[in-house]
Amino acid sequence: MILTFLADATAALRFEDLGLSPVALDLGFFHLRWYSLAYIAGILIGWWYLLKLLAQPGAPMARRHADDLVFYASLGIILGGRIGYVLFYKPEFFLHNPLQILTLWEGGMSFHGGLLGVIVAILAFSMKNGISPFLLSDLVAIVAPIGLFFGRIANFINGELWGRASDVPWAMVFPRGGPMPRHPSQLYQATFEGMALLALVVALWKWTGGRRRPGLLTGVFCMGYALARIVGEIFREPDSFLGFLVGDWLTMGMLLSLPVLAFGAWLVWRAYRNPLVTTWPTNSAVNQARPPVDPM
């Protein structure tokens, strides 16, 4: 069986054959990495789509608020993602050399830490501007899958976070993953955490009363991401410095996704427990002159 598997490995797709490089632009004195571009693309495209959402009647805030919200959320993603990665995955960084938390160029970001950072950013923005945090989080939940998609594509281009050994026809040999073909789990996660989750929240926004139940879209996003991450972890090789937490199945990614799943379920329950509002609600006076949104 081992000989057969190794023979299949010689015929498998090889990552090197794709001609991909982690560096998008090399000027000698300056290297621009795809991972950095993924963050930039996710923020800019998410910003653009947020403005399209706010152009509709009854929006809860004005353009100037959107620009500030993007800044707050971006700061929460970067700081929360990096601090979360260090605390959840490599706490020895903090214990032995706290300044390594600042070495963003070396890679290492945690979605779950970034989520906590965004929650803090939304609460701070909400208190400053007098806008309901659930209205803000619903807007962020719609654009967040865009950033998740680009982040996972960057993981694939970097040849990192590869999947478990597999003999499926599309299995791939990664340079740092040993000689065995593996699931391209980064692409699985880009599909489900990114494209599928984006389609779900946009559909709820456009064709249901989702926007009239503050917190619903946030809850659906949290539940959708948690489920997609748990399923994705089944195909993904666990981090070498952590391995499996229990047996050969429970990973840190699964464990951290469970409270996100529970939090999302609570938000959905809360949204349906409260009465359905008749319009896209606003808690501030910035858009009171706009007509109510058309029923869909």
N, C-alpha and C positions, 0 to 999 in steps of 0.2 A: 504493500500500500504506500509506504514511504517513497519507494522508487518511482511509482506511478505519479505521485504528487509532485516530486521533483522534476519528472519529465514534463508534466503539464506546465510547470513553472517556466521552463525554457521557451514554451510556445505562448506564454501569456503576454498581455500588453505590458510594455515597459514605459514607465513615466518619462525616462530620458528621451524616448522617441518623440515625445510631444514638443520638445524644444522649448520648454517653459523655464523661466528664470525668476527667482524671487525679486530680482532687481528690474524695475520697469525702465529706469533711466540711469545710466552710469556716465557721469561726467569726470570721473577720476577723483576729484576732490569732493564730490557729492554723489550719494546714491539715493535714488528715490525708489522705495520698495512698493510692490503691489499691495502689501498689507496696509501701508499708509494711504495709498490711493483708495483702497476699499473703504476706509473710514471717511475719507473726504467725499467719495461718491455717495455713500449712504447718507451723510449729513446733507449734502447739497440737493440730492434728488428728493430726500424726505422733506426738506425745506420747501422745495418747489411744489410738491404735492400738498403740503400743509396749506400753502397759500391758495391753491385751487379749492381746497375744502372751505377755507374761510371766505372765499369770494361768493359763497352761496348765501341766500337770505337767511337772517336769523343767527348768524355766526356769533359765538359768545365772546369774541375779542377782535380787535382791529389788527391791521398789518404790523403796526409798531410792536404790539404785544407778541406777535408771531416771531419776529426777529429776536426779541429778548428771550422768548421761550426756547428757541433753537440754541441760543448761547447757554442757557441754564442746563438744558438737557445734554448738550455736548459735553459740558464740564462734568456733569454727573456720570455720563458714560465712561469718560476717560479716567477720572479719578476713582470712581467706584469700581470700574472694571479692573484697574491695575491693583488697587488695594485688596479687592476681593480675591484676585488671583494669588496674591502673596499670602493672605490669611487662610484661604481655603486649601490651596495646593502646595505652597512652599513657605510655610511659616518660619522656617529656618532663615530665610532671607532677612526677615524683620529682626529675628533674635540676634543674628551675627553681624548684619550690616544693614541697618534700616534705610540707608541712602539708596540701596539697590531697588527700592520701590520706585524711584524716579527714573530708572533706566528703561523707559518705554521702548527705545529703539531695539532692545534685545528681545522683544516679544513677550507674550504672556498676558492675556486679558481674560477675565471671567465674565460670562454673561450675567450670572447671578449677582456678582458684585456690581456690575453695571446697572442691573435692574434696581438694586437698592440705592445706587447713586442717583438714578433718574427719579425715584420716588421722593428722595430728599429734595431734589431740585424742583420737582413739581409742587411740593408742599411749600417750599420757600417762595416760589413764583406766585402761587395761589394767595398766600398771605400778603404779599407785597401789592398785588393788583386787585384783590377782592373778587377773584374768579373761582368758581367751584373747582376743587382739585379733580373731581370726577370728570368734568367737562374737559379739562386739560389732559388727563390721562387717557381719555377715549381718543382724543386727537393724536396723541403720541402713539397709542396702540395701533392706529391705522398705518402710520408711516414706519414704525419700528421694523417690520419684516423686511423692508427694503435694505436696511443696514445689515440685518442678519444674513440676507442672501449674499451680499457682496463680501461679507466677512468670511463666509464658508468658501466662496470661490477663491478668496485669497489664501485660505488654508490649503486648498488643493494646489494652487500655483506654487506655494511654498513647499509642497511635498511633505506636509506635516499633518499630524492628527489622522493618520491613515486608519483603515479598518482592520478587522480581524482576518486571519488567513481564510481563503475561500477558493473554491474551484468553479465559481460561476463564470460564464463566458467573458464577462466584462471585468473580471478581476485584474488587478494591476500590480506590478512589482515596483515598489517605491524605493528610491536609493537608500534611505536610512531605515527601511522596514525589513531588511533581510532578504533572502532569496525567494521567499514564498509569495505567491500572488495574494493580494488582499482586496477586500471590498474598498472601492473608492467612496468611503462613508462621508467624506466632505461633500460630495455631490448629492448624496442622499439627504444630508442635513440642509444643504442649500435649497433643495426642492421642497422639503416639508416645512422646515422652520422659516423659509423665505417665501417662495412662490405660493405654496398651498395656503400658508397662514395669511398671506397678504390677500389672496383671493377670498378667503373666508371673511375677514373683517371688513373688506370693502363691500362684499355682498350684503353683509348685515347692515352696513351703513346705508347703502343705496336702496335696497329693495325690501327692507323690513323696517320695523319701528325701532331699530337698535339705537339710533341717535336720541330717541325720546325716552330712553331708559339710562340715565347717567350711571356710568360704571360698568354697564353690560359689556361694551366692547373691550374694556380693560380686562374684565374677567375672562372673556372668551380668548383674548390674546394670551393671558397667563396660562389658562388651561391648555390651549392649543400648543403653545411652546413647550410646556412641561411634558405633554404626551409625545410630541414629536421628538423631544430630546431623549426621553426614556427609550423610545423605540430606536432612535439613532444609536444610542449607547449599546444596543444589542449587537450592532454591526461594527462598532468602533473599538479599536484596540485601546484598553485603558492606559492611562499615563504610566510610563515605566517606573517612575519614582513613587507611584502610589499602588498600582496594580488593582486587584479586586479587593473590595472591603469585606465582602462576605462570599465564601465559596468561590465559584467561577462565574458569577453573574452580576453582583451588585457593585456598581462603580460610584465614584464621587459625583459624577454628573447626574446619575439617577437619584442619589440621595438628596442633592441640593434641589432637584426639581420637584420633590414631593411637597415641600411647603409652598412652592409657587403654584402647584396644582390645587392645593387646599385653599390658598388665598384667592385664586381665580374662581373656584367654586363658590366661595363666600360672596364674592362680588356679584356673580350671576344671581345667586339667591337673593341678595340685597336688592338688586336692580328689579327683579320681578316681584319682590315683596312690596315695593313702593308703587304708587299709582303711575300709570302711563301718562306722560305729559303730552299735550296736544301739539306743541311746537318744539323746535330745537331751542331749549331754554337758554336764557342768559342771566347771569347774576350781576352784570355791570351795566352801566348806562352807555357803553361805547356804541352799541348797535341797536338801541331801542327804536330808532327811526326806521329800521329795516322792516319790511313786511314779513309775516311768518312764513316758514317754509311750506311748500306745497306738500300735501299728504302723498305718500307713496304706497 
